[in-house]
Amino acid sequence: MNGRSFVFVRKNGAPLAGVLNGGHVGWGFQVAEDRCYYGSTENSSGAPYVAPGADSGWWAHEGTEAEMLARFTELAYDGYKVATVRDPHPEEARQVADASATWGYTGLTNNCLDHLWRILDAYGEPWLPFAQTHPIPNDWFAQYIGEYRNL
């Protein structure tokens, strides 16, 4: 069975030096027919560091694709990309996603993009751009291969 992975973007997230926006990303993946698991590390405080186990603004839900799209729309995300994954591993991805709730947050190496990357890698997404070469979420999102859709 093929699966689908979803990457959501909020282009005006993560202000950099007060003049640019690095963007913010959220994740989703198909777990069954018309069922998705989805979420994000929001870091609502905007702090450059959130200790592991502290509140990083992490959230996740399971629901239909329509419920997932409605949730990201409510949270003012701009759009998303969807890609087909030929050999999905939804249980492994769910375990990584749930574990990411306790990882905390660091601006450069443990942020929304790093969490998303680990989750979709566990899902089996083979075409993830490297976060090391594209560390800014808006740039990474532009490199991610998937069909773009507005929210």
Buried (B, 14 or more C-beta within 10 A) or exposed (E): EEBBBBBBBBBEBBEEEEEEBBBBBBBBBBBEEEBBBBBBBBBEEEEEEBEEEEBBBBBBEBBEBEBBBEBBBEBEBBBBBBBEBEEBBBEBBBEBBBEBBEBBBBBEEBBBBBBBBBBBBBBBBEEBBEBEEBBBBBBBBBEBEBEEEEB
